[in-house]
Amino acid sequence: MTGGLSYSQMQAGKKPSLTLKFQTDSETVVTVPPKTEVASEVTKEPSKDKGDETIKYIQKTLNSRYDANLVVDGINGPKTQTALIKALQTELNKQYNKNLVVDGKWGPKTRAAIVTVQKSAKGNITWILQAALYLEGYNPGSLDSIFGKGTESALSIFQKVRKISVDKQAGKATFTELFAA
């Protein structure tokens, strides 16, 4: 707002004069009801075209591998995070006999059970690492269960940003940063 001044008046340094006008109690106020029409793009159902495709893939994979029963909506929410922790706990139990309670909660027992994942590693724990990095905004490239250059690059950037040792290996500190709320 220019307070009624032209652009050249404002450039010349003239100050606008802004006043507020109030109505008296005797004046009638006419109100216009809001439009009852709603914009056509607003719907009660979420659009099937919305949501991140990679997150949808992560959700579908968690559903098929770990019976996560996630809604595949492409939105990274708390249920997706919980399912990813459950997947990690399941894999630690299967591959390393860690005897964790698969509850989807990041705690001291899960942290203590973490194994270090490094370049050339292959398998479901590597896939979980890739998915967790992606969900945190660090794209490892293909979620192919192979710890390659893309995963190494995403991991190294994640570690630098989170101010943890940039060793390009995912150990206790890295997994804690990925999963601790």
NUNU-885453 format. One record per atom (N, C-alpha, C): x, y, z; residue in three letters. Coordinates in steps of 0.2 Angstrom, whole numbers, plus 5000, padded with zeros to 4 digits. Last residue first. Layout:
BEGIN
XYZALA...
% end
This chain:
BEGIN
506847985086ALA506448045085ALA506648105088ALA508047895077ALA507847925084ALA507447985083ALA508447865064PHE507847835067PHE507547865073PHE509547925059LEU509047915055LEU508347895058LEU510347935071GLU510147995067GLU509547985063GLU510547795072THR510247835077THR509947905075THR511247765061PHE510647735061PHE510247775067PHE512447835064THR512047855058THR511347825059THR512947775076ALA512747845076ALA512347865070ALA513047635072LYS512547655077LYS512447725077LYS513347655054GLY513447615061GLY512947645066GLY513747655039ALA513147665043ALA513247625049ALA515147745032GLN514847685035GLN514247705039GLN515747865029LYS515447835024LYS515247755026LYS516247945039ASP516647885038ASP516347845032ASP516048075047VAL515948065039VAL516448005037VAL515248075062SER515848055059SER515748035051SER514048205061ILE514248145064ILE514848125060ILE513248315057LYS513848325061LYS514048265065LYS512248315048ARG512048295055ARG512648295060ARG512948335036VAL512448385039VAL512248375046VAL513848225036LYS514148295036LYS513548345039LYS512948125034GLN513348125040GLN513648195041GLN512348155022PHE511948155028PHE512348155034PHE513448145014ILE513148205014ILE512748215021ILE513648005015SER514148055017SER513948125018SER512447955010LEU512647945017LEU513147995019LEU512547994997ALA511948015001ALA512148005008ALA513747924993SER513647994992SER513148024997SER513347784995GLU513947814999GLU513947894999GLU512347774986THR512147764994THR512747794998THR513047794974GLY512447834976GLY512347834984GLY513947684974LYS514147754975LYS513647804977LYS513147554985GLY513647584979GLY513747654980GLY512547434992PHE512847494994PHE513347514989PHE511047374986ILE511747374985ILE512047434987ILE509647384985SER509947344991SER510647334990SER509147484977ASP509247414974ASP509547364979ASP508547614974LEU508447574980LEU508547504978LEU509647734966SER509147674965SER509147634972SER509947864975GLY509947844968GLY509447784969GLY509847914988PRO510447864986PRO510447844979PRO509448074993ASN509348024988ASN509947974986ASN508948125007TYR509548115004TYR509448054999TYR507748145015GLY507948195010GLY508548185007GLY507348045023GLU507648105026GLU507848155021GLU507047945014LEU506447975018LEU506748035022LEU508247905009TYR507847945005TYR507247975009TYR508747845021LEU509147905018LEU508647945014LEU507847735022ALA507947785027ALA508247855025ALA508147665010ALA507547695011ALA507547755016ALA509547635013GLN509347675007GLN508647705008GLN509347555024LEU509747615025LEU509547655019LEU508547455018ILE508247495024ILE508647555024ILE509547395009TRP508947425007TRP508547475012TRP510447345019THR510647405015THR510047435011THR509547245024ILE509747305029ILE510047365024ILE509447165013ASN508847205015ASN509047255020ASN510947175002GLY510347145006GLY509847195009GLY512647215003LYS512047194999LYS511547165003LYS514047315003ALA513547275006ALA512947265002ALA514847404996SER514847344993SER514347294997SER515147505010LYS515147505003LYS515247425001LYS514247455025GLN514747495022GLN514747475014GLN513547445041VAL513447435034VAL513947485030VAL513647375057THR513947425052THR513847405045THR512147335066VAL512847315063VAL513047375058VAL511347365081ILE511547385075ILE512147355072ILE511047335095ALA511047275090ALA511247295083ALA510947455101ALA511547415103ALA511547355098ALA509747505096ARG510347535094ARG510947495096ARG508847415102THR508947415094THR509547445092THR509047445115LYS509147385113LYS509247375105LYS508747585116PRO509347565117PRO509547495115PRO507547615102GLY507747615109GLY508447595110GLY506347645091TRP507047655092TRP507247665099TRP505047535088LYS505247595092LYS506047595092LYS504447425082GLY504547485078GLY504747545082GLY504447305088ASP503947355090ASP503947415086ASP505047165090VAL504947205084VAL504347245085VAL506347145101VAL505647145101VAL505447185095VAL507747045096LEU507447105097LEU506647105097LEU508746945093ASN508146935098ASN507847005100ASN509746935084LYS509846985090LYS509246985095LYS510246855073ASN509946825080ASN510046875086ASN510646915061TYR511146915067TYR510846885073TYR509546895052GLN510246885050GLN510746885056GLN508346905060LYS508446855055LYS509146845054LYS508547025068ASN508446965071ASN508546905066ASN508847115058LEU509347105063LEU509247045067LEU507547115052GLU508147095048GLU508747075053GLU506747165062THR506647095059THR507247075056THR507247295063GLN507247245069GLN507147175067GLN506947345050LEU507647345053LEU507747295059LEU505547345051ALA505947305046ALA506647295048ALA505347435061LYS505147365062LYS505447315057LYS505747545055ILE506147525061ILE505947445062ILE504747555045LEU505447545043LEU505947525049LEU503647575052ALA503747515048ALA504447505046ALA503947705058THR503847645062THR503947575058THR503847775045GLN504447775050GLN504447715054GLN502547755042THR503047735037THR503747725041THR501947815053LYS501847745052LYS502347715047LYS502347955052PRO502547915057PRO502447845056PRO502547975034GLY502347995040GLY502547945045GLY502848025018ASN503247995024ASN502948025030ASN501747975006ILE501848025011ILE502247995017ILE501247884997GLY501747924995GLY501947975000GLY500247795000ASP500047864999ASP500647914996ASP499747655005VAL500247675000VAL500047744997VAL499647625022VAL499247655016VAL499747675011VAL500347465027LEU500347545026LEU499847565021LEU500647335032ASN499947365031ASN499847445031ASN501747265033ALA501747325037ALA501047355037ALA502447145030ASP501747145031ASP501547205035ASP503647145024TYR503647145032TYR502847155034TYR503647145010ARG504147105014ARG504047095021ARG502447215007SER502547155004SER503047115008SER502647345014ASN502047295015ASN502147225013ASN503847385010LEU503747365017LEU503147325018LEU503547404996THR504047354998THR503947335006THR502547504998LYS502347444995LYS502847384997LYS503447605003GLN502847585007GLN502547515004GLN504347624993ILE504547604999ILE503947575003ILE503447674983TYR503847604982TYR504047584988TYR503047794989LYS502547744987LYS502847674986LYS504247854988ILE503947834995ILE503447784994ILE504347874974THR504847824978THR504647814985THR503247954972GLU503247894969GLU503747844973GLU502448054983ASP503048044980ASP503047964978ASP500848134980GLY501248084984GLY501948064980GLY499448114969LYS499848154974LYS500348104977LYS498548054961ASP499148074958ASP499648114962ASP497448034968LYS497847974967LYS498547994964LYS497048154981SER497148134974SER497548074973SER495948114994PRO496548134992PRO496648114984PRO494248164995GLU494748114994GLU495348134991GLU493548284994LYS493648255001LYS494148195000LYS494348414985THR493948354985THR494048324992THR494548554975VAL494548534981VAL494048474982VAL494448604962GLU494948554963GLU494948534970GLU493348694962SER493248624959SER493848574960SER492948784976ALA493348774970ALA493348694968ALA491248794981VAL491948774983VAL492348764976VAL489948904985GLU490248864980GLU491048854982GLU489448994993THR489348924995THR489748874990THR490349144999LYS490149094993LYS490049024996LYS489749225014PRO490249195009PRO489949145004PRO488649365013PRO488849295016PRO489349265011PRO489049525017VAL488949485012VAL489149415014VAL488349645028THR488849595027THR488549555021THR488249815032VAL487949765027VAL488549715026VAL487849905046VAL488349865042VAL488049815038VAL487250065049THR487149995048THR487649965044THR487750175062GLU487750155055GLU487650085055GLU487750205076SER487150205072SER487150185065SER489150195080ASP488650135082ASP487950145078ASP490150235066THR489850255072THR489350195074THR491650165060GLN490950185059GLN490650195066GLN493350235057PHE492850195061PHE492150215060PHE494750235048LYS494050265048LYS493650215052LYS496450285050LEU495950225050LEU495250265051LEU497650345038THR497150355044THR496650295044THR499250385033LEU498750335033LEU498250345039LEU500150465022SER499650485028SER499150425028SER501850435017PRO501050425016PRO500750445023PRO503050555015LYS502850505019LYS502050495018LYS504250585001LYS503650605005LYS503350545008LYS505350544994GLY505350545001GLY504750565005GLY505350524981ALA505550594983ALA505550594991ALA504750404980GLN505450414978GLN505750474981GLN503350444982MET503750404987MET504450404986MET503150514971GLN503150554977GLN503450514982GLN503250414961SER503750464961SER503750504968SER502150334964TYR502850304965TYR503350364965TYR500950434974SER501250404968SER501950374969SER499950394988LEU500550424985LEU500750394979LEU499050314996GLY498850364991GLY499350404987GLY499750225003GLY499450285006GLY499250335002GLY500250114996THR500650174996THR500350235000THR500449945000MET500050005000MET500450065000MET
% end
